[in-house]
Amino acid sequence: MDRLMSEQQPLLDQYCDNLANYLTQHCTWLKSAHDYRQQIVPIKTPYAFINIAGWHVANNGPHSGQTSLCLDVQILVVESQFAQDYRRTVRNGAAELTCAISDSTLNMPFHPAQVVCAQPYTLDKAVWEIRYQHSVDFGQNLFETEGTPPTKVRVGVSPDIGIGHKDDYQQVIPEPTDE
């Protein structure tokens, strides 16, 4: 299966979009969530900025022709300083997001995410940062079969194989019936 492969959208952009959808579906108090690369003005809070801060090649790759990366993901939870009790709101929101992310696949076909930390991002505590790591596999799985499974399989024994020995083959799938 192509995991996060799309000719129209780069891999990491698609990952961020999938994550934004997951966050807004699981944390309904969020007004919106977007990739940090997007310029959204004006921002309606509470809001989540998503940033892929880096990655490294994972040592536990699938050995299937895919590249396994361990993404270092940062989510900034933002609340307006003009909102009533904004420090408590953003802290509680960050805690809820942390629980929604921790040990979840985030509705993507990957290993569960591992939260690293959650902490205030600014001195006035209107922004909290959540960091987690997520191992993802990019590329085509060379061992995944496509299409319909065979309806008939016949087996021959060497040296009696090949077109000239078609009658020497025995059918094994589906099992021959005794009629």
Backbone hydrogen bonds in HBPLUS format (Angstrom, degrees):
<---DONOR---> <-ACCEPTOR-->    atom                        ^
c    i                          cat <-CA-CA->   ^        H-A-AA   ^      H-
h    n   atom  resd res      DA  || num        DHA   H-A  angle D-A-AA Bond
n    s   type  num  typ     dist DA aas  dist angle  dist       angle   num
A0014-GLN N   A0010-PRO O   3.04 MM   4  6.30 158.8  2.08 156.8 163.0     1
A0015-TYR N   A0011-LEU O   2.98 MM   4  6.28 152.7  2.05 147.1 155.3     2
A0016-CYS N   A0012-LEU O   3.00 MM   4  6.23 163.0  2.03 146.7 150.1     3
A0017-ASP N   A0013-ASP O   2.96 MM   4  6.24 157.6  2.01 149.4 155.6     4
A0018-ASN N   A0014-GLN O   2.92 MM   4  6.13 161.0  1.95 151.3 156.2     5
A0019-LEU N   A0015-TYR O   2.90 MM   4  6.16 156.6  1.96 151.5 158.5     6
A0020-ALA N   A0016-CYS O   2.86 MM   4  6.07 158.6  1.90 149.7 155.5     7
A0021-ASN N   A0017-ASP O   3.06 MM   4  6.30 159.8  2.10 148.5 153.2     8
A0022-TYR N   A0018-ASN O   3.03 MM   4  6.28 157.5  2.08 145.3 151.6     9
A0023-LEU N   A0019-LEU O   2.88 MM   4  6.15 165.7  1.90 158.8 161.7    10
A0024-THR N   A0020-ALA O   3.07 MM   4  6.27 168.9  2.08 153.7 156.0    11
A0025-GLN N   A0021-ASN O   3.04 MM   4  6.12 143.9  2.17 144.6 154.2    12
A0026-HIS N   A0022-TYR O   2.97 MM   4  6.10 151.0  2.05 151.8 159.2    13
A0027-CYS N   A0023-LEU O   2.87 MM   4  5.71 135.7  2.06 147.3 157.0    14
A0030-LEU N   A0027-CYS O   3.00 MM   3  5.93 165.4  2.03 127.9 131.9    15
A0031-LYS N   A0046-PRO O   2.87 MM  15  5.70 160.5  1.91 152.9 159.0    16
A0048-ALA N   A0032-SER O   3.09 MM  16  6.55 146.0  2.21 142.1 151.4    17
A0034-HIS N   A0048-ALA O   3.03 MM  14  6.54 151.4  2.11 166.3 175.3    18
A0050-ILE N   A0034-HIS O   2.81 MM  16  5.92 148.0  1.92 151.5 154.3    19
A0038-GLN N   A0035-ASP O   3.07 MM   3  5.82 165.5  2.09 123.5 127.5    20
A0036-TYR N   A0050-ILE O   2.56 MM  14  5.20 154.2  1.62 162.8 153.0    21
A0047-TYR N   A0078-VAL O   2.96 MM  31  5.12 154.5  2.02 143.2 151.2    22
A0078-VAL N   A0047-TYR O   2.80 MM  31  5.12 168.0  1.81 152.5 156.6    23
A0049-PHE N   A0076-LEU O   2.84 MM  27  4.98 161.3  1.88 144.9 148.2    24
A0076-LEU N   A0049-PHE O   2.86 MM  27  4.98 155.7  1.92 140.8 148.7    25
A0051-ASN N   A0074-GLN O   2.78 MM  23  5.06 154.4  1.85 161.3 164.3    26
A0074-GLN N   A0051-ASN O   2.73 MM  23  5.06 169.9  1.74 163.5 166.4    27
A0053-ALA N   A0072-ASP O   2.80 MM  19  5.55 133.0  2.02 157.8 172.9    28
A0072-ASP N   A0054-GLY O   2.81 MM  18  5.18 169.2  1.82 146.9 143.2    29
A0056-HIS N   A0070-CYS O   3.17 MM  14  5.40 146.1  2.29 130.2 139.6    30
A0070-CYS N   A0056-HIS O   2.77 MM  14  5.40 170.5  1.78 167.7 171.1    31
A0058-ALA N   A0068-SER O   2.80 MM  10  5.42 158.9  1.85 136.4 142.4    32
A0142-LEU N   A0064-SER O   2.75 MM  78  5.51 165.9  1.77 172.3 167.3    33
A0067-THR N   A0138-PHE O   2.88 MM  71  5.24 158.8  1.93 156.2 158.7    34
A0138-PHE N   A0067-THR O   2.79 MM  71  5.24 170.5  1.80 153.8 154.4    35
A0069-LEU N   A0136-VAL O   2.82 MM  67  5.43 153.7  1.89 164.1 167.2    36
A0136-VAL N   A0069-LEU O   2.78 MM  67  5.43 162.2  1.81 162.8 166.9    37
A0071-LEU N   A0134-HIS O   2.88 MM  63  5.14 160.6  1.91 142.9 136.4    38
A0134-HIS N   A0071-LEU O   3.01 MM  63  5.14 148.8  2.11 136.4 145.7    39
A0073-VAL N   A0132-TYR O   2.84 MM  59  5.40 162.2  1.87 170.8 172.5    40
A0132-TYR N   A0073-VAL O   2.96 MM  59  5.40 157.3  2.01 149.6 156.4    41
A0075-ILE N   A0130-ILE O   2.81 MM  55  5.11 160.1  1.84 153.9 160.1    42
A0130-ILE N   A0075-ILE O   2.81 MM  55  5.11 154.8  1.87 149.9 158.1    43
A0077-VAL N   A0128-TRP O   2.75 MM  51  5.14 160.7  1.79 157.1 161.4    44
A0128-TRP N   A0077-VAL O   2.93 MM  51  5.14 155.0  1.99 142.8 150.4    45
A0079-GLU N   A0126-ALA O   3.00 MM  47  5.46 151.8  2.08 161.1 168.0    46
A0083-ALA N   A0080-SER O   3.13 MM   3  5.35 161.8  2.16 105.7 111.5    47
A0089-THR N   A0085-ASP O   3.07 MM   4  6.32 163.2  2.10 153.8 159.2    48
A0090-VAL N   A0086-TYR O   2.93 MM   4  6.00 170.4  1.94 153.0 154.5    49
A0091-ARG N   A0087-ARG O   3.10 MM   4  6.16 155.7  2.16 140.6 147.9    50
A0092-ASN N   A0088-ARG O   2.90 MM   4  6.01 168.1  1.91 153.5 156.7    51
A0093-GLY N   A0089-THR O   2.89 MM   4  6.00 152.1  1.97 143.5 152.2    52
A0094-ALA N   A0090-VAL O   2.89 MM   4  6.02 154.1  1.96 142.6 149.2    53
A0095-ALA N   A0091-ARG O   3.01 MM   4  6.29 150.4  2.10 144.4 152.6    54
A0096-GLU N   A0092-ASN O   3.00 MM   4  6.29 155.2  2.06 145.7 151.9    55
A0097-LEU N   A0093-GLY O   2.91 MM   4  6.18 161.3  1.95 151.6 156.8    56
A0098-THR N   A0094-ALA O   2.89 MM   4  6.03 154.5  1.95 144.2 151.5    57
A0099-CYS N   A0095-ALA O   3.07 MM   4  6.36 157.5  2.12 146.8 151.8    58
A0100-ALA N   A0096-GLU O   2.96 MM   4  6.24 149.6  2.06 145.5 154.4    59
A0101-ILE N   A0097-LEU O   2.95 MM   4  6.14 141.6  2.10 148.7 158.2    60
A0102-SER N   A0098-THR O   2.92 MM   4  5.93 166.1  1.93 155.2 159.1    61
A0104-SER N   A0101-ILE O   3.03 MM   3  5.41 150.2  2.12 142.4 135.3    62
A0103-ASP N   A0113-ALA O   2.87 MM  10  5.10 141.0  2.03 153.7 155.0    63
A0113-ALA N   A0104-SER O   2.75 MM   9  5.54 161.6  1.79 143.9 143.1    64
A0108-MET N   A0105-THR O   3.12 MM   3  5.57 145.5  2.24 109.1 117.9    65
A0110-PHE N   A0108-MET O   2.79 MM   2  5.60 141.2  1.94 102.8  93.6    66
A0114-GLN N   A0133-GLN O   2.83 MM  19  5.24 168.4  1.84 158.9 163.0    67
A0133-GLN N   A0114-GLN O   2.88 MM  19  5.24 160.5  1.92 140.1 143.6    68
A0116-VAL N   A0131-ARG O   2.73 MM  15  5.43 165.1  1.75 139.4 144.0    69
A0117-CYS N   A0131-ARG O   3.26 MM  14  5.38 158.7  2.30 134.9 138.9    70
A0131-ARG N   A0117-CYS O   2.85 MM  14  5.38 168.5  1.86 157.1 159.5    71
A0119-GLN N   A0129-GLU O   2.89 MM  10  5.44 151.9  1.97 149.5 158.8    72
A0129-GLU N   A0119-GLN O   2.76 MM  10  5.44 171.8  1.76 170.5 168.3    73
A0121-TYR N   A0127-VAL O   2.74 MM   6  5.34 172.7  1.75 143.8 142.4    74
A0125-LYS N   A0122-THR O   3.12 MM   3  5.18 155.4  2.18 103.9 111.4    75
A0144-GLU N   A0141-ASN O   3.36 MM   3  5.56 163.3  2.39 106.7 111.6    76
A0153-VAL N   A0173-ILE O   2.64 MM  20  4.85 147.2  1.74 141.5 145.6    77
A0172-VAL N   A0153-VAL O   2.75 MM  19  5.67 168.4  1.77 159.0 162.6    78
A0173-ILE N   A0153-VAL O   3.29 MM  20  4.85 162.1  2.32 132.9 133.4    79
A0155-VAL N   A0170-GLN O   2.78 MM  15  5.30 159.3  1.82 145.7 148.1    80
A0170-GLN N   A0155-VAL O   2.85 MM  15  5.30 162.4  1.88 146.3 147.1    81
A0160-ASP N   A0157-VAL O   2.89 MM   3  5.75 124.9  2.20 139.1 139.0    82
A0165-HIS N   A0162-GLY O   2.99 MM   3  5.50 157.9  2.04 115.4 122.6    83
A0166-LYS N   A0163-ILE O   3.36 MM   3  5.34 150.3  2.45 117.6 112.7    84
A0168-ASP N   A0165-HIS O   2.82 MM   3  5.24 149.3  1.91 114.7 124.9    85
A0169-TYR N   A0166-LYS O   3.36 MM   3  5.75 162.0  2.39 109.5 114.5    86
